[in-house]
Amino acid sequence: MEAFLISTSVVALAEMGDKTQLLALVLAARFRKPWPIVFGILVATLVNHALAGALGAWVTSHLGESTMRWILGLSFIAMAGWMLIPDKLDDEEELDKHSRWGVFGTTLVVFFLAEMGDKTQIVTVMLAAKYSAYLWVVAGTTLGMMLANAPVVWLGDKLVKRVPIRAVHVISALIFLVLGLLALFLPGTGVLA
């Protein structure tokens, strides 16, 4: 359950102001059909995070515990720094290229591609490497993505304008920093043990 709760909360925070959240806003404004967009986001996220989680689980099985602890600790600290760098949406031409596939197909493809190498995908790899509960991590990271993106699809920029994105990024960065330090210096705490 810890893997699920941490995965959900970390990804929901990390996703605030992320390029995929901006993409959800663009899709909602362009198509004005929230259900196929939300379903496309869900399917794209499930596939993307299942692959990322599988990679994380595979990495864990091939590295020693001490090496993995250092990789995870330093990765979480690096993620803290990355959270402070604002994202921008540069996928407009991807959106135009795939719009002939309908709302669901366009959302599925562009969201999946936008998630490749994104913060939340890398976090999913790291969390799956940390926890032996692969399915709980994928379920948690997917729920976190949906908690951050589905409201944007329905409420659009009304919601985005009210949320202090910079504050959310700072809080996310602090959480990643704490997780990294715990992994490095207190490996037996249970939080990242």
N, C-alpha and C positions, 0 to 999 in steps of 0.2 A: 504494500500500500504506500510505503514511503516513496518508492520509485515513481508511482503514479502521481502522487501529490506534488512532489518536487518537479517532475517533468511538466505537469500542467501549469504550475505557477511560474516556473522559469520561462517557459516558452510563451505564455500569455504576456508576460512583461516584455520579453525580448522582441515580440512581434509588434508592440506599440510603436508606430511611426516607421516601421520597416517597409521596404519596397513592396513586399507582397501585400501589406495592408493598404498601401497607396494603390496598388494594382486592383485590389478589391473595390476601392472607391471609384477608380476609373471604369471598371467593368459595370458597376452599378449605375453610374451616370450614363454610360453609353447604351446599355441594353435595357435598363429599367425592368428587369425580370429577376427578382431576388432569389426565387427558389432554384432555378437551374444554376445560377451563379454559386449559391451556397453549396449545392450538391456537387458541383464541379470542384470547388475548393476542397470539400471533404474527400472526394475520391483522389484528387491529385496529392493531397497531404498524406492520406493513408498509404498510397503507393510510395511516395517519396520517403516518408519517414520509416516505412517498413524496410526499404532498401538501406537507409542510413542506419537503422537499428541493427540490421543484420551485419553490416560492416563493423559496427561497434562491438557486437558480440563476438565476431570473428577475431578482431584485433585482440580482445581480452584473452581468448583461448590460445593465442600465439605469443603473448608477452608475459614475462614474469610479473609478480605482484608489485615488487618494488619499482620496476621500470614503468609499469602502468600507473602507479600512484604519482610518479613525477610527471609523466605525460599529461595525465588528467589535471593535476594541480596547475601546471604551467598553462595548459589549454584554457582552463577556467579563468585564470588571470588574464590571458590574452583576450579572451572573450569580453572581460570587463572593459578593457581598453577599446575594443571594437564597438561596444555598445554606445560609447560616447561619440562615435562618428556618425553623423546623420546620413540616412539613405536617401537616394533620389530614384525616381522611376525613369528608366530609359528603355522601356519595353513597348512603347507606342507602336513601332513598326511591327513588332511581333504580334501585337493585338490585331493590327490591320491584316497581316498575312494570314492569320488563322480564323478570321471572323466568318468565313464562308462555312465553317463547321457548326454554326449555330451557337447559341449562348452557352450551353453545357460543354460542348466540344472545345470551343474557344477558351473558356475558363479553365477546363481541365489541362489543356496543352500549355497555355501561357503561364498558369500558376505552377505547374510542375516544373517548367523550365526556369521560372523565376526563383524557385526554391533551390535549384542546383547550386551548391556552394554557398548558400545563404546562411545567416547566423543560426536560424532555427534548425536547419539540416545538420549543421556541424554540432550544435548542442545535442541533437538527437543521437548522433554518433557517440559523443562523449558520455551521455547518460547511459546509453546501452552498453558502453564499455565499462561503465562503473557498476551498474546493477546487473544482477543475473536474471532479472525479471524483464526480459525483452518485450513481451507483449504489454506489460504494464507501462513501460517507457513509451512505446509507440502509441498506446491508447492515451497516455497523459499528454504527450507532445501534440497529438492530433486534437485533443480537446482544447489545449491551450491555443492552438491556431484558430480553432473555431470560435472560442471565446473572444479572441481579439478581432477576427475578421467578419464573422456573421453580423454583428451589430453595425459594422461599417457599411455592409451591403444594404441593410434596411434603413439605417438612420443617416448614412452619408456624411457630408461634411458638418452637419449639426453636431454630431458626436466628436468628430476629429477636432473641431474648433474649441470644444469645451475641455478636452483632456490636455493637460500640460505635458506635451510629449518630452520636452527636455527633462522635466522632473522624473518621468517614468524611465527615461534612459539612465539617469543618474542612479535611481533606485535599483534598476536591473544591473548596472555595472557594479554597485556595491554588493549585491547578492552573489554575482559571479566571483567577485574578489574574495568574499568570505568563503565560498565553496572551494575555491582554489587554495586558499590558505589552510583551511581545514584538511583538505586532501594531502597537502604537503607536510604539515606540522602536527596534526592530530589524527592520524589515520585510523585509530581505534575508537573514534567518537560515535560511530554508528551513522553519522550523517553521510559520510563518504567512505565508510569502512567496507 
